[in-house]
Amino acid sequence: MKITAERALSNLGNAIRERGEPVCMTTDPEAFFPESGVHGGEFKRAVDLCKPCPVRAECAIYGIVSAEMYGIWGGLTVRTRQAVRMGKLTLREALDGKKLPATERIY
């Protein structure tokens, strides 16, 4: 069954109510939207902020199914979310930090 963006958002809201507030709700939102073309530090910091989140998987799923083109969702970058949508990575692989080779095209 394919999940819709609306269902993913509802699941995320339910998970927040059940498991607690994610760090992004008390952190400057801009921390999760690093400047395009900036590598390393800002992206790594945003990804690291997501790692202990109690609703990380639900957030990542929302970012994937809603095709969010900006920001870090569930600790996943745009490129990683696109790779999951295209079947090049599973969600579990992405959440576990598996990377695509830099030369792998995803578009």
Secondary structure, 3 states (H helix, E strand, C coil): CCCCHHHHHHHHHHHHHHHCCCHHHCCCHHHHCCCCCCCCHHHHHHHHHHCCCCCHHHHHHHHHHCCCCCCCECCECHHHHHHHHCCCCCHHHHHCCCCCCCCCCCC
